[in-house]
Amino acid sequence: MVLSRLPIAVAPARQETVASYLTRLANLHGLPLRELWEPISVPRPGSRRRDVLADRLAAVTGHRREHLVRALPELHPAPDWLALRHQPQPGCPRCNARHPGGPVTRLLPHHRYVCTRHRYWIGPPDVDQRATALGGLDHLARAQRHHLRLLRLHGAAATYDAVLTGFLLCGHLWAERREDGVGVHREWTRRAEVLIPVGTETVTFSASRLFAAVYPEAVRLAGLISPRQRGDTGPRVMATSSDNSSSRSGAAWAARTTTWAAMTPLPTG
């Protein structure tokens, strides 16, 4: 079966999955998904799956092959899977609203945590979790821009490791918070109560939103412990040392540095 050009020209969203894009096309044209998928795909050797061919998809949509390959990571001849989250997710709902035909599912890169245009948290979600409106937490949008600067300076792998280390340090310090709730702990609690309002925890609680609460400080710490600024030692020594005094000094350094990170404004550019 050969499909002719579809009459409704709908472009894919950036980082959209192939299944999401084809489902939207099928919905808009009143076609069963299988009738659209099979003519533009070939069987994968040794599998029951079928791989969509970019040339065939271009022929039925009217969009250039190069445009489709840039937008749909799965069509790239050599996709960088390590740079992408393993779990597809919805992304920003206001960005998705521009794309008709149904829900949009995306394969976002590890460095995308905030939609800075619409102020939504799009970090790694919990199961079936939609993006979270930031409700005036502009620090998170500034942290995303800082995160992207780190990416340009240090590359994807080093930035991923540094930000993850920042999250781990913040999580440890928040778990060990003092009873009086001073300093950075108070700010994290304030943000958490914006994202997970008191009294709604059974509905709104998610681990992802707790990550959002500490994201600015995690990125700040990432800038301090990234390879270009710290060499090959630092957090690894603190994390792996079996000496109690070293562990205590490492924890003290992390506490002081995280407090400084919370009190120092991020660049606004």
N, C-alpha and C positions, 0 to 999 in steps of 0.2 A: 504494500500500500504506500502511495506517495501522496504527501500532503501538499496542497498549494499554499500560497502565501496567506497567512491569517489576516483578516480584514482589520482587526483592532491592534494597532501598533503599541505595545506595552513594553517599556524597557525594564530590565532587571534592576533591582536595588543593589547598592554597593554591598559586596560580601554576602550576597544572598545565596542560599543553597539552590541547587538545580531543581530539587523536588518542590521547593517553595515556588520558584518561578514558573515551572510547568503547571503546577496546581492552579496558580492564579490565571495563567493563560487558558487552561481548560475551563475554569469557572466562567471567565468572561465570554468564551465562545460557545458555552453550552455543550462541551465535548466531554465524554468519559476520558479520564486521565490516560488510560491505557491506549486509547486511539491516538492520542497526541504523542505519548512517550515512544511507542514501538517504532514508528516510521523514522524517527530521528536518532535511533540508538542501535547498538550492535551488542550481541551477547558477549559477556566477559568470559574469557576462556576458563574452564574449570569452575564456573559459578553459575547460579541461576540469575544473577543480576545482569542488568544491561547498562552499558555506558553510553551516554549521550554524546554525539559528535557535534563539535562546534560548527562545522560547515553546514550541516543539515539544520541545526537550530537557527543559524543565520538566514538560511533560505526561507524558512517558514515564518520568521518574525520580521524580516526586513532590516534587522540590525546587523551592523558589520561584525564579522567574526572577532576582530581585535577588541571591540567594545564588550562583547559577551565574555571573552576570556578575562578581561580586566575585572569585570563585575562579579563573575561567578568563579570562585576559587577552584571548584572541582573540574572546570574545563581547562585549567592551565595545564600545559604539557608536563610541567615539573613543579607541582604546588609545594610550597614550603609548609608542610603540615605542622612542623614544630613551632611555627610562629602563630598558629591558630589554636583557639580553644577546641577541645575535643567534642564539646557539647554544643550543638546549634541552639540559638536563643532568639527571642523576638527583637531585641534592640529597642531603640527609642520609639515610642508609639506615635509621636508627632512626625518623625521622619517617615515612619511606615505609612502614615495616613496619605502620603502623596502617591502611594502605589496601589492602584485598584485591583480588585479581584480576590481579595481575601487576605488572611494573615501573612505577614512576611517573616521568614525565619532566616537568620544570618549566621555565618561562621566568622565571629569577630576575632581580631588578633588579641594577643595577651595584653597589649598596652592600651586598649580602649576600655576605660572604666566610666567615663562620663561623656554624655552628649553635651558639649559646651554650648551649643546653640540653644537647646531647649531645656537644659538643666535637668537631665534625667540620669540616674545611676544605672549603668549598663554593664557593671562588673559581672564576674562569674555568678550566675544565678543559682538559687536553690531550685529543686524540681518544680516545674510548672509556675515559676515566679515571673511576673511581669517586671518591666523596668519601674524604678521607684523615683517619683518626683522629689527633687531635693529641697523644696520648700524654703528657699532663701539661703541655703548653705553654700554661699558663693565660694567658700574656701575650697570646695571639692572641684569646682570648675578650674580654679587657678592651679590646683594640684595636677589636674590632667594636662594642662599646658606645660607645667614643669616636667611632668613625666615624659612628654613628647620631646622636650629638649634633652633630657637624659638619653632617650633613645637615639637621637641624632649624634650625641657625643660618644656614646659607649657601645652602641649596637644592641641588637635585640636580646642576645643571650645574657650579656652582662647586666643589662637593665632589668631583665626578668628576675635574675638571681638577687639583685640588689633590692628590688621592690619587695620580693617575697621575704627576704631577710628583714626588711623594715616592718612588714606586717607581723612577722613572728615576734620581733622585739616588742612591738606595741601590744600585741596580744598578751605576752608574758607580763608586761608591766601593768596592764589593765587588770589582769587576773590577780596581781599582787597589790592592788590599790589599797591605800590607807583608808581608815574609817572616816576621816574628816573630808575625804573627797576633794583635796586641794589640787591646784595646778592643772596639769594636762588631763587628769582623770575627770575633773569636773567638766572640761570642754567635751571630752568624749561622751560623757553621760548626757550632756545637753544635746549634742548632735543625735545620739541614739534615740532620745525622746522625741525629736522632730521626725525621725524616720520610722520609729516604732512608738506611737503615742501611748502614754500611760493609760491602761484600761483596755487597750486593743491588742494586747500581746498575743492572745490566742489566734488572732486573725493575721496580724501584720508582722509577727516576729519572723526573722530569717537570719541565718548566719551571714548572708551576703550584706545585709544592711548594717551589721556590726562591723564588717570590713569597711563599709563606706564611712562609718563614724571615725575610723582612725586613718583613712586614706591620706589626708594631707601630711600627717606626721610620718607615715610609712614612706611617702615619696621624698620627704625632706631627709629622712635617714638614708634612703637609697642614694641621694646625692653625696652624702658624706662617706659612704662605705663602698662606692663604686670603684672599680679597679684603677681608674685613672688617678684617683685621689688617695687611695690607701695602699697601693701595691698589692702584694700577695698575702699580707697578714692583716689582722684586725679581728673582724667578727668570727672568722674561722677559728682563731686562737681562743677567743672567748667561749665559743660554742663547744669546742672539743677539749679544752683543758680539763684535766682531772684534778688540778690543784685548787683547793677551796678558796685560797686567797685570790687566785686569778679569776675564779668565777665571781667572787664578790666584787672585785674591782671592775670586771666586765659589766656586771649588772649595774654598778654605780655609774659607770660611763654611759650606759644605755639610758639610765634614768635621767641623768643630767642633760644628755644630748636630746632626748625626746622632749623634755620640758622646754629646752631652748627652741626646738623645732616648732613647738606649739605656740610659742610667744613671738616668733619671728615671722612677719608677713611674707607670703610667697610673692615672687615678682608678678606684676599685673599684666605683663606683655604676653 
